[in-house]
Amino acid sequence: MDGLPPKEDGFVLVTTLIFLVILSLLGLAGIMTSTVEIKIAGNDRLHKETFYQADGGTETGLVLAYENALCLNSGGFNEGGTPGEAEIGFIRVSNLSYSEPGQGTTVTPSDGPPAVRDAVYYSAMGDDSRPHTNFTINGVSEYTPGSGLHMVSGYRYLGRGAAAGGSHVRYTINAQRVGELSSQSTVTLEWRLSGHLINSASSFDCKY
């Protein structure tokens, strides 16, 4: 090459190729890093979305526990098209009297098999292959703080106290959200309902 000693012909070409390889490796490393960060951000978004949907599901479970408790004196929710199950909008109830103390499911919900749940909510009518929320709801009869002697009489373990306070049912509501890409999150809520309210409910109070 012009201006270079004969023995150094091709030096510039080799140097250029080395720089090209280094720049290519740096670019590839940058792309891989960006890809990993995008996946991490996507997984974090999916986890948060599933968690908040499970958290919101506990509110639905609370309403389900309340409505079912009002139906206990009438035998629980009414059966729908499938024997032993009730359909409430997009909610499928597989245990018609889970609000009765000791009759609900005590473990956290899951798809199984077999499925472990008292009810399930589908965003649109479908099956477990789509995003959904499983519920287990279990009640325990307890004395209300400040109550007097718990009288033996009462309906289904829910006696009325001899003094102020009486009894209540403490519900444990588990909501498990199964979201996109099989992401899962479970949130547990505890809630108390007056035993007197359950005892005094009539068939007119039962909506389902």
N, C-alpha and C positions, 0 to 999 in steps of 0.2 A: 504493500500500500504506500501511497505517496507520503513522504515525510516520516516514515517509520523504518527502522532498520529491517533488513530482510528477515531476520529471525523472529521478529515480533508481528509478522503478518497474521491477522485473525485475532489479535488480542482484544480489540474493541468489540468484535462479534461475540467472543466468549464472555466478556464482561457484561455485555448487554443481555445475553441469555441468562446469566446468573441472576441479574437484577430482575428479569422477567419471572424466573422461577420463584424468587423470594417474594415478589409482589403477588404472584398467584397464590402462594401458600398463605400469605397474610389475608388476602381476600377470601380464600376458602375458610380460614379460621374465623373470620368475621361473620361469614354466612352461617357457619355452624353455631357460633355463639348466639346469633340473632334467632336462629331456629329454636334452640333450646330455651331461650328467654320467652319466645312466643308460646311454646308449649307450657312452660311454667305458669305464665300469666293466664293461659286458657284453663289450665287445671285449677288454679286458684279461683278464677271466676266461677267455674262449674261447681267447686266445693261450696263457695259462699252462696250461690244460687240454690243449691240443694239444701243447705242448712237453713236458709231463711224460709224455704218452702216447707220444711219439716217443722220449723218454729211456728209458722202460720197454721200448719196442720193441727197443732195442739188446740188452737181456738175452735177449729171445726170439731175436734174430739170432745171439747168441753160442751159444746152445744148438743152433740150427739148423746153425751152422758145425761145431760139435763132432760132432753126430750124423751129418752128411754126411761128415765126414772119416773117421769109423769105417766108412763104407760104401764108401770109394773102392776098396778091394781087391776089392769085390764088384760094382763097376761103378756105384756111386752109389745113390741112392734107387730103389726099385722104382716102375715106372709104375702109375698108378691107372687110373680109367676113361677118362681122356683120354690119348691117346698123347703121350709126351714130358713128362707131368706127373705129379706125385705129390700125393695128398691126405693131410695129416696133421692130423686134427681140423679146425679152421677155417683151416688154413694150406694154401695151394695153391703148390706148388713147380713152377716152370717151367724150371728148370735142374737136372737130376738130379745133376750132379757139380761144383757150383760151388766146393766146397772144394779141388778139385785146383788146385795153383798155376797161375795164369794163365788158368783156365777160368771164373772168375767175372766179374761185371760191374764195371768200374772206375769208372764214373760214378755220380753220385747218382741215386737212383730217381725215377721219375715215372710218371704215368698215361698219358702220351703224348697222342694216338696217334703211333706205336705205344708201348705200355707198355714202360718200361725197368725191369726188375726180375728178380731171381732167384727171389723168393718174395713172397707177399702174405698178410697175415692179415686176415680179416674177423671182426668181433665176432660176427656171426651169418652163416650162409651167405647170400651175396648177390653183389653185383657192385660195380663201382667207383662206383656212384651213392650208396652208403652209406659211412659212415666206415670206414676201413681203414688198414693200415700196409704200405707197400712196403719191400722189402729188396733191397739189392745187397750181395754178399759176395765179396771177392776176396782170394786168398792169394798171398804172395810167399815163396819159399824163401830162408832166410838162415842164416848161421852163427850159432850160439849164442855169446854172449860167453865167451871163455876156451876155445873149442874148438880142437882141433888141425887138421891138414890134413883138408879135406873129401874123403872118398873118392868116387871116380867111381861106384861101385856104389850101387844104391839104387833104390827104386821111384818112378817119376815125379818125378825131380829131387830126391828126398829121401834123399840118401846119409847114411851114418852117419859121424861124426867118428872120427879115429884116436885122439883123446884125449878127456878129459872135456869135455862140452859138446855136441858133435855139431851137429845142425841143428834148426831149427824153422821153422814157417810163421807169418808175420805176417799176420793177417787184418785187413782194413779192412771194418768192418760199418757200413753206412749204413741208418738207419731213417727213413723219411719217413712221418709221420702226416698223413693227409688227414681232417680232422674235420668237425664241423658247419659249415654255411655256407661250405664249401670252404676253411676255414682249413687252413694247412699249416705244418709244422715238421719240420726234418730234423736229426738228431743222428748224429754219427759216433763210432765206438768202434774202437780198435785192440786186438788181442788176439793172443797168441802161443800156439801149440800145438806140443808136441814132435814132431819128425819121426819119432822112434823109435816113439812111440805110434801114429801113423798107419800106419807100416810094419808094426807087429806086430798090428794089428787084424785080426780074422778075420770070416767071415760071421756067426758067432754074436754078434759085437759090434754088428752092423748091425741096428737095430730096424725100420727102414723101407725 
